[in-house]
Amino acid sequence: MQDNSKKRIGIIGVYHESNTFLDQETSWEDFENGHMLYGQDIIAEYGPAYHEIGGIVEVLSAEEDIELVPIFYAEATPGGIIAKETAERLLNELQRTLKECLPLEGLMVVPHGAAVSRTYLDFDGHWLTMVREMMGPDLPVIGTIDPHCNLSPKMVEALDALVAYKTNPHVDQKDAGRSAAKIMVDTLKGEVKPEMVFLQTNVAISIEMQHTGSDPCKPLFALARNIMDDPEVLSTNVVLGFPYADVPEMGTSFIVITNNDTKLADKNAAILNDYLLKNHEDFSGKKIGLDELPEHISKAEKPLLILDMGDNVGGGSPADSTFLLEVLESCPGVKGFMCIYDPEAVAEIKAKNPEGYIPVKIGAKSDNLHGKTMLMDVKLERIVDGKFTEKEPRHGGQVNFNMGETAIVTSKAGNTIMLTSLRIVPFSLQQLIHFDIDPTTYDVLVAKGVNAPLAAYQPVCNAIIRANTPGVTRADMASLTYNHRRKPLFPLDKI
């Protein structure tokens, strides 16, 4: 029975990072293999997690006069654009489930901010506008975004406030949820009236320069934090951008939210923009190619983490690139670990259940952009179910992971290859430890990402190399063909 003495605040979201340069589309099944949650299942999954929903739940649940109404949340591993039929089903579920829960006094929304569908380039802007229309113009609709969002005017116009995570790797997602929920609480109490200003810059920060714990991002984020010293500023946000989406809003943006003071928000957004423009060349990055890697590997302190930027699963890549596997196999005396998505190889190995070495074709089966399929003699160590949990704050804030049935094999060169049946983001060392793989015993660990894996891998690695590998998430934006981006935009244009 509904408690009319309490303000009912809903939670709803669709979360996807869409790579428009991939041929494969993201399907309904991909969302089902990620998280497709309704009602109290949202709280059960994310209430204890280091995820923005966990922060939202924590703050709103502590308010005696608020009733939390979890509605619908769908999330899929980053991949290609959302298929037309899938997008329509998601929109129908958003509309149906929200309608069933009305009336509400407020709504917390959880987009990623870089979702693209076959029908709508700005999918997040579209569904946020839809739920705003259902809520009406006067009730507060407040949300969180990933800083890899490509922020559009439509997203901002639909919401009263939008709070981005402040770290990359994203280990503060719960804090972002807390901040957004506090703005909701204070708005309902009449203590604040959020005014949000956003500014699209003429810069797209290169993906490998987006680590917030080091230069050039570190001083930019420090400046954003300093602006928060003004008590009338409710939130400042650096939206780094997602370069693997060919959309008009691709690039870096700023959000400033004040208490009923648009001029103050404009002023502080301009301060951030002036800093970025003055220092824009620092954000373009330097690249280490495949040819240089063997020498770097030989000189680096071990264990060494090599980040496979061209096959960045968190950016939507197919997770089956073999370029770095070739490098590992060609470095004598180097013991390496690598994970590759290859359900065909898993099925073949499982069927044969070999005791010794057998030839298996591994990797590069999704397309022709990520190396060549390698015929390798490998020995099966074990087959596992691929499910594991992470209890520490890590990029993505997830607790439960599933890489599907997985074959762990070793090559004759001494490298360990984890072959998975589902694509998996390398955000947790439990991916290794849970299956009795000790990361500290390897000379080289390969993670298919850029900055996100650092939260998990940096504590056990003494050196890091970001490898500019070929692939659909290659670091060099100039090698990608954009048809919809705004101009001028550094580093693609002079500014």
QUIZIBEL-V216693 format. One record per pair of residues at least 12 apart in sequence whose C-alpha atoms are under 7 Angstrom apart, sorted by the first residue. I is the first residue (numbers start at 1). J is the second residue. Records with the same first field share a line. If there is no record, write none. Layout:
BEGIN
I->J ; J
END
This chain:
BEGIN
6->65 ; 66 ; 67
7->65 ; 66 ; 67 ; 105
8->66 ; 67 ; 68 ; 69 ; 104 ; 105 ; 106
9->66 ; 67 ; 68 ; 69 ; 104 ; 105 ; 106 ; 107
10->68 ; 69 ; 70 ; 71 ; 104 ; 106 ; 107 ; 108
11->69 ; 70 ; 71 ; 107 ; 108 ; 109
12->70 ; 71 ; 72 ; 73 ; 108 ; 109 ; 110
13->72 ; 73 ; 74 ; 109 ; 110 ; 111
14->73 ; 74 ; 75 ; 110 ; 111
15->74 ; 75 ; 76 ; 110 ; 111 ; 112
16->75 ; 76 ; 78 ; 112 ; 114 ; 115
17->78 ; 79 ; 112 ; 114 ; 115 ; 315
18->78 ; 79 ; 80 ; 81 ; 114 ; 115 ; 116 ; 245 ; 316
19->79 ; 80 ; 81 ; 244 ; 245 ; 315 ; 316
20->80 ; 81 ; 244 ; 245 ; 246
21->244 ; 472
22->80 ; 472
23->80
24->80
25->80 ; 81 ; 82 ; 83
26->79 ; 80 ; 81 ; 82 ; 83
27->82 ; 83 ; 86
28->86
30->76
31->74 ; 75 ; 76
34->75 ; 76 ; 77
35->74 ; 75 ; 76
36->73 ; 74 ; 75
37->72 ; 73 ; 74
38->71 ; 72 ; 73
39->70 ; 71 ; 72
40->70
42->70 ; 73
49->397 ; 398 ; 399
50->173 ; 174 ; 393 ; 397 ; 398
51->173 ; 174 ; 396 ; 397 ; 398
52->173 ; 174 ; 175 ; 176 ; 177
53->177
54->174 ; 177
55->174 ; 175 ; 177 ; 178
56->177 ; 178 ; 181
59->178 ; 181 ; 182
60->181
71->97 ; 98
72->94 ; 97
78->313 ; 314 ; 315 ; 316
79->316 ; 317
80->316
81->116 ; 117 ; 118
82->116 ; 117 ; 118
83->117 ; 118
84->117 ; 118 ; 119
87->117
91->127
105->139
106->139 ; 140 ; 141
107->140 ; 141 ; 142
108->141 ; 142 ; 143
109->142 ; 143 ; 144
110->143 ; 144 ; 145
111->124 ; 144 ; 145
112->145 ; 146 ; 149
113->145 ; 146 ; 149 ; 150 ; 151
114->149 ; 150 ; 242
121->247
124->155
125->152 ; 154 ; 155
128->155 ; 158
129->158
132->158
140->160
141->159 ; 160
142->159 ; 160 ; 161 ; 162 ; 180 ; 184
143->161 ; 162 ; 163 ; 180
144->162 ; 163 ; 164 ; 176 ; 177 ; 180
145->162 ; 163 ; 164 ; 165
146->164 ; 165
147->164 ; 165 ; 238 ; 239 ; 240 ; 241
148->239 ; 240 ; 241 ; 242
149->239 ; 241 ; 242
150->241 ; 242 ; 249 ; 250 ; 251
151->249 ; 253
152->249
160->194 ; 196
161->194 ; 196 ; 257
163->176 ; 180 ; 235 ; 237
164->176 ; 237
167->212
168->210 ; 211 ; 212 ; 451 ; 452
169->211 ; 395 ; 451 ; 452 ; 454 ; 455
170->394 ; 395 ; 396
171->393 ; 394 ; 395 ; 397
173->397
192->259
193->259 ; 260
194->257 ; 258 ; 259 ; 260
195->257 ; 258 ; 259 ; 260 ; 261 ; 262
196->255 ; 256 ; 257 ; 258
197->255 ; 256 ; 257 ; 265 ; 266
198->253 ; 254 ; 255 ; 256
199->253 ; 254 ; 255 ; 269
200->252 ; 253 ; 254
201->252 ; 253 ; 273
202->488 ; 489 ; 490
203->251 ; 252 ; 489 ; 490 ; 491
204->241 ; 251 ; 252 ; 489 ; 490 ; 491
205->240 ; 252 ; 283 ; 284
206->283 ; 284 ; 285
207->475
208->285 ; 450 ; 475
209->283 ; 285
211->451
216->282 ; 283
224->236 ; 237
232->258 ; 259
233->257 ; 258 ; 259
234->257 ; 258 ; 259
235->256 ; 257 ; 258
236->255 ; 256 ; 257
237->254 ; 255 ; 256
238->253 ; 254 ; 255
239->252 ; 253 ; 254
240->252 ; 253
243->477
244->473
246->482 ; 483 ; 484 ; 485
247->484 ; 485
248->484 ; 485 ; 486
249->485
250->485
254->269
255->269
256->268 ; 269
284->491
287->468
288->466 ; 467 ; 468
289->467 ; 468 ; 469
290->467 ; 469
300->463
301->462 ; 463
302->443 ; 461 ; 462 ; 463
303->440 ; 442 ; 443 ; 444 ; 461 ; 462 ; 463
304->443 ; 444 ; 445 ; 461 ; 462 ; 463 ; 464
305->444 ; 445 ; 446 ; 461 ; 463 ; 464 ; 465
306->445 ; 446 ; 447 ; 464 ; 465 ; 466 ; 467
307->446 ; 447 ; 448 ; 449 ; 450 ; 465 ; 466 ; 467
308->446 ; 447 ; 448 ; 449 ; 450 ; 466 ; 467 ; 469
309->448 ; 449 ; 450 ; 466 ; 467 ; 468 ; 469 ; 473 ; 474 ; 475
310->468 ; 469 ; 470 ; 471 ; 472 ; 473 ; 474 ; 475
311->448 ; 449 ; 471 ; 472 ; 473
312->448 ; 449 ; 450 ; 473
313->425 ; 448 ; 449
314->425 ; 449
315->473
317->472 ; 473
318->366
319->340 ; 341 ; 423 ; 448
320->340 ; 341 ; 342 ; 363 ; 364
321->363 ; 364 ; 370 ; 371
322->363 ; 364 ; 370 ; 371 ; 372
323->370 ; 371
329->413
334->443
335->414 ; 415 ; 442 ; 443 ; 444
336->415 ; 416 ; 442 ; 443 ; 444 ; 445
337->415 ; 416 ; 417 ; 442 ; 444 ; 445 ; 446
338->416 ; 417 ; 418 ; 445 ; 446 ; 447
339->417 ; 418 ; 419
340->363 ; 418 ; 419 ; 420
341->419 ; 420 ; 421 ; 422 ; 423
342->362 ; 363 ; 419 ; 420 ; 421
343->420 ; 421
345->360 ; 361 ; 362
346->406 ; 407 ; 419 ; 420 ; 421
354->380
356->379
357->377 ; 378 ; 379
358->377 ; 378 ; 379
359->375 ; 376 ; 377 ; 378
360->375 ; 376 ; 377 ; 378
361->373 ; 374 ; 375 ; 376
362->374 ; 375
369->471 ; 472
370->470 ; 471
377->411 ; 412
378->409 ; 410 ; 411 ; 412
379->409 ; 410 ; 411
380->408 ; 409 ; 410
381->408 ; 409
382->407 ; 408
383->406 ; 407 ; 408
384->405 ; 406 ; 407
385->404 ; 405 ; 406
386->402 ; 403 ; 404 ; 405 ; 406
387->401 ; 402 ; 403 ; 404
388->400 ; 401 ; 402 ; 430 ; 431 ; 434
389->401 ; 430
390->428 ; 430
394->427 ; 428 ; 455 ; 456
395->427 ; 452 ; 455
403->420 ; 421 ; 422 ; 423 ; 424
404->420 ; 421 ; 422
405->420 ; 421
406->418 ; 419 ; 420 ; 421
407->419 ; 420
426->447 ; 448 ; 453
427->452 ; 453 ; 456
428->456
429->456 ; 457
440->460
450->466
478->492
END
